[in-house]
Amino acid sequence: MKKIFKVWTEGYAATGDRSDAMFHGEFEGDSFKEAIQSFKDTLTDPYSIECVDVDRMVFWGCRFFDNETDARKSFG
């Protein structure tokens, strides 16, 4: 059964750069993993597309979450 998931990635701090958690939108899927694939399917930048690993559920090495609270736990 298809469901709508909120798709977030955690923030990061590395090599002097930093970013807070990011909300990417709401996407449909039978599972959260399918919602991540739906998010990936909306990307147009080839490098960003390559940086989404649906199986590991990471984007640019940052984990995906289905809620803001968990996404903000690591780096805000």
Backbone as a printed PyTorch tensor [residue, N CA C, xyz], in Angstrom:
tensor([[[  0.8350,  -1.1790,   0.0000],
         [  0.0000,   0.0000,   0.0000],
         [  0.8820,   1.2440,   0.0000]],

        [[  0.6680,   2.1260,  -0.9410],
         [  1.4550,   3.3510,  -1.0570],
         [  1.1580,   4.2780,   0.1190]],

        [[  2.2050,   4.9570,   0.5750],
         [  2.1190,   5.8660,   1.6880],
         [  2.9680,   7.0960,   1.3510]],

        [[  2.6480,   8.2220,   1.9390],
         [  3.4430,   9.4310,   1.7610],
         [  4.4310,   9.5330,   2.9330]],

        [[  5.7110,   9.6840,   2.6060],
         [  6.7620,   9.8110,   3.6080],
         [  7.4190,  11.1810,   3.5060]],

        [[  7.7440,  11.7760,   4.6410],
         [  8.5870,  12.9690,   4.6720],
         [ 10.0230,  12.4660,   4.5330]],

        [[ 10.7980,  13.1090,   3.6740],
         [ 12.1700,  12.6700,   3.4310],
         [ 13.1360,  13.7680,   3.8870]],

        [[ 13.9480,  13.4230,   4.8760],
         [ 14.9550,  14.2980,   5.4670],
         [ 16.3210,  13.6440,   5.3490]],

        [[ 17.3710,  14.4570,   5.3320],
         [ 18.7250,  13.9380,   5.5380],
         [ 19.3110,  14.6400,   6.7480]],

        [[ 20.1700,  13.8960,   7.4480],
         [ 20.8280,  14.4610,   8.6190],
         [ 21.8220,  15.5320,   8.1920]],

        [[ 22.1920,  16.3920,   9.1360],
         [ 23.2210,  17.3830,   8.8800],
         [ 24.5970,  16.7440,   8.9450]],

        [[ 25.6200,  17.5570,   8.6990],
         [ 26.9910,  17.0460,   8.7490],
         [ 27.9550,  18.1660,   9.1310]],

        [[ 29.1250,  17.7720,   9.5480],
         [ 30.2490,  18.6740,   9.7720],
         [ 31.4970,  17.9140,   9.3520]],

        [[ 32.1690,  18.4060,   8.3100],
         [ 33.3540,  17.7110,   7.7970],
         [ 34.2580,  18.6940,   7.0610]],

        [[ 35.5230,  18.5360,   7.2160],
         [ 36.5600,  19.3310,   6.5470],
         [ 36.2340,  20.8250,   6.5180]],

        [[ 35.7810,  21.3290,   7.6570],
         [ 35.4950,  22.7560,   7.7760],
         [ 34.1630,  23.1960,   7.2110]],

        [[ 33.4150,  22.2910,   6.6060],
         [ 32.1050,  22.6100,   6.0640],
         [ 31.0480,  22.0390,   6.9970]],

        [[ 29.8590,  22.6200,   6.9510],
         [ 28.8010,  22.1890,   7.8640],
         [ 27.4460,  22.4740,   7.2440]],

        [[ 26.4650,  21.6290,   7.5630],
         [ 25.0900,  21.8480,   7.1180],
         [ 24.1380,  21.2450,   8.1450]],

        [[ 23.0180,  21.9080,   8.3510],
         [ 21.9710,  21.3660,   9.2170],
         [ 21.1900,  20.3050,   8.4500]],

        [[ 20.3190,  19.6150,   9.1710],
         [ 19.4260,  18.6390,   8.5320],
         [ 18.6280,  19.3470,   7.4390]],

        [[ 18.2520,  18.5920,   6.4160],
         [ 17.5450,  19.1770,   5.2840],
         [ 16.2770,  18.3890,   4.9540]],

        [[ 15.1890,  19.1210,   4.7580],
         [ 13.9260,  18.5150,   4.3360],
         [ 13.8840,  18.5460,   2.8170]],

        [[ 13.6350,  17.3840,   2.2010],
         [ 13.6210,  17.2790,   0.7380],
         [ 12.2090,  17.2460,   0.1620]],

        [[ 11.2220,  17.0060,   1.0120],
         [  9.8420,  16.9770,   0.5470],
         [  9.1420,  15.6980,   0.9750]],

        [[  7.9490,  15.5240,   0.4420],
         [  7.1560,  14.3330,   0.7270],
         [  7.0790,  13.4890,  -0.5300]],

        [[  7.3360,  12.1950,  -0.3550],
         [  7.3990,  11.2870,  -1.4990],
         [  6.6340,  10.0080,  -1.2000]],

        [[  6.1240,   9.4000,  -2.2460],
         [  5.2720,   8.2200,  -2.1170],
         [  6.0750,   6.9400,  -2.2990]],

        [[  5.6660,   5.9040,  -1.5680],
         [  6.2700,   4.5890,  -1.7280],
         [  5.5800,   3.5690,  -0.8440]],

        [[  5.7750,   2.3060,  -1.1570],
         [  5.2690,   1.2350,  -0.2990],
         [  6.0980,   1.1450,   0.9760]],

        [[  7.3190,   1.6750,   0.9240],
         [  8.2300,   1.6680,   2.0680],
         [  9.0210,   2.9750,   2.0250]],

        [[  9.7270,   3.2660,   3.1160],
         [ 10.5600,   4.4620,   3.1380],
         [ 11.6440,   4.3840,   2.0700]],

        [[ 12.1880,   3.2040,   1.8630],
         [ 13.2120,   3.0200,   0.8260],
         [ 12.6630,   3.3780,  -0.5570]],

        [[ 11.4120,   2.9980,  -0.8290],
         [ 10.7960,   3.3560,  -2.1100],
         [ 10.5750,   4.8610,  -2.2070]],

        [[ 10.2630,   5.5010,  -1.0780],
         [ 10.1070,   6.9610,  -1.0720],
         [ 11.4440,   7.6400,  -1.3870]],

        [[ 12.5330,   7.0770,  -0.8920],
         [ 13.8610,   7.6090,  -1.2190],
         [ 14.1130,   7.4750,  -2.7180]],

        [[ 13.7380,   6.3570,  -3.2970],
         [ 13.8760,   6.1770,  -4.7460],
         [ 13.0350,   7.2150,  -5.4840]],

        [[ 11.8270,   7.4820,  -4.9940],
         [ 10.9720,   8.5110,  -5.6060],
         [ 11.6450,   9.8760,  -5.5440]],

        [[ 12.2780,  10.1830,  -4.4060],
         [ 13.0450,  11.4340,  -4.2820],
         [ 14.1630,  11.4530,  -5.3080]],

        [[ 14.9230,  10.3750,  -5.3790],
         [ 16.0400,  10.2890,  -6.3300],
         [ 15.5680,  10.5190,  -7.7530]],

        [[ 14.3970,   9.9950,  -8.0790],
         [ 13.8520,  10.1320,  -9.4330],
         [ 13.5270,  11.5750,  -9.7990]],

        [[ 13.4200,  12.4660,  -8.7970],
         [ 13.1220,  13.8800,  -9.0860],
         [ 14.3820,  14.6970,  -9.3350]],

        [[ 15.5470,  14.1630,  -8.9970],
         [ 16.7950,  14.9060,  -9.1480],
         [ 17.1910,  15.0240, -10.6110]],

        [[ 17.8120,  16.1550, -10.9580],
         [ 18.2370,  16.3730, -12.3380],
         [ 19.7520,  16.4760, -12.4820]],

        [[ 20.4400,  16.8020, -11.3920],
         [ 21.8920,  16.9130, -11.4290],
         [ 22.5100,  15.5190, -11.3980]],

        [[ 23.2640,  15.1530, -12.4410],
         [ 23.8220,  13.8040, -12.5090],
         [ 24.6790,  13.4250, -11.2990]],

        [[ 25.4640,  14.3550, -10.7680],
         [ 26.3160,  14.0370,  -9.6250],
         [ 25.4750,  13.7730,  -8.3790]],

        [[ 24.4430,  14.5890,  -8.1630],
         [ 23.5550,  14.3630,  -7.0160],
         [ 22.8460,  13.0250,  -7.1300]],

        [[ 22.4210,  12.6780,  -8.3300],
         [ 21.7540,  11.3880,  -8.5540],
         [ 22.6850,  10.2500,  -8.1360]],

        [[ 23.9540,  10.3550,  -8.5280],
         [ 24.9270,   9.3130,  -8.1680],
         [ 25.1950,   9.2540,  -6.6770]],

        [[ 24.9660,  10.3570,  -5.9770],
         [ 25.2520,  10.4170,  -4.5420],
         [ 24.1180,   9.8830,  -3.6750]],

        [[ 23.0130,   9.4770,  -4.2900],
         [ 21.9280,   8.8340,  -3.5420],
         [ 22.1350,   7.3310,  -3.6240]],

        [[ 22.3540,   6.7190,  -2.4840],
         [ 22.4690,   5.2600,  -2.4160],
         [ 21.1950,   4.7630,  -1.7230]],

        [[ 20.2590,   4.2940,  -2.5370],
         [ 18.9590,   3.8680,  -2.0150],
         [ 19.1240,   2.6620,  -1.0920]],

        [[ 19.9730,   1.7180,  -1.4470],
         [ 20.1440,   0.5170,  -0.6220],
         [ 20.7020,   0.8490,   0.7660]],

        [[ 21.6760,   1.7460,   0.8230],
         [ 22.2620,   2.1410,   2.1140],
         [ 21.4780,   3.2780,   2.7650]],

        [[ 20.5550,   3.8740,   2.0110],
         [ 19.7030,   4.9730,   2.4710],
         [ 20.5330,   6.1690,   2.9320]],

        [[ 21.4450,   6.6280,   2.0310],
         [ 22.2670,   7.8030,   2.2900],
         [ 22.3050,   8.7050,   1.0550]],

        [[ 22.5400,   9.9960,   1.3000],
         [ 22.6830,  11.0050,   0.2450],
         [ 23.9120,  11.8280,   0.5920]],

        [[ 24.9330,  11.7670,  -0.2570],
         [ 26.2130,  12.4210,   0.0030],
         [ 26.7820,  11.9160,   1.3360]],

        [[ 26.5200,  10.6920,   1.6990],
         [ 27.0150,  10.1020,   2.9350],
         [ 26.1710,  10.4060,   4.1600]],

        [[ 25.1260,  11.2100,   4.0110],
         [ 24.2420,  11.5540,   5.1280],
         [ 23.0190,  10.6470,   5.1060]],

        [[ 22.6560,  10.1470,   6.2810],
         [ 21.5290,   9.2140,   6.3690],
         [ 20.1840,   9.9030,   6.1190]],

        [[ 19.2820,   9.1610,   5.4920],
         [ 17.9030,   9.6090,   5.3090],
         [ 17.0890,   9.2830,   6.5540]],

        [[ 16.1230,  10.1460,   6.8540],
         [ 15.1740,   9.9340,   7.9470],
         [ 13.7830,  10.3280,   7.4790]],

        [[ 12.7800,   9.7660,   8.1520],
         [ 11.3940,  10.0770,   7.7990],
         [ 10.7790,  11.1160,   8.7360]],

        [[ 11.6480,  11.7610,   9.5470],
         [ 11.1410,  12.7900,  10.4570],
         [ 12.2690,  13.7620,  10.8170]],

        [[ 11.8510,  14.9650,  11.1660],
         [ 12.8110,  16.0360,  11.4700],
         [ 13.5970,  15.7770,  12.7500]],

        [[ 12.9480,  15.2810,  13.7770],
         [ 13.6090,  15.0700,  15.0630],
         [ 14.8280,  14.1630,  14.9320]],

        [[ 14.6740,  13.0320,  14.2870],
         [ 15.8000,  12.1090,  14.1230],
         [ 16.8690,  12.6960,  13.1980]],

        [[ 16.4420,  13.4010,  12.1560],
         [ 17.4020,  13.9900,  11.2220],
         [ 18.2760,  15.0370,  11.9040]],

        [[ 17.7490,  15.7290,  12.8840],
         [ 18.4890,  16.8110,  13.5530],
         [ 19.3340,  16.3380,  14.7340]],

        [[ 19.2520,  15.0710,  15.1130],
         [ 19.9880,  14.5840,  16.2890],
         [ 21.5100,  14.7240,  16.1580]],

        [[ 22.0590,  14.4630,  14.9900],
         [ 23.5130,  14.4730,  14.8480],
         [ 24.1130,  15.8760,  14.7680]],

        [[ 23.6730,  16.6800,  13.8240],
         [ 24.3030,  17.9660,  13.5880],
         [ 23.3120,  19.1080,  13.4380]],

        [[ 22.1070,  18.9380,  13.9250],
         [ 21.0990,  20.0130,  13.8710],
         [ 20.4940,  20.0620,  12.5610]]])
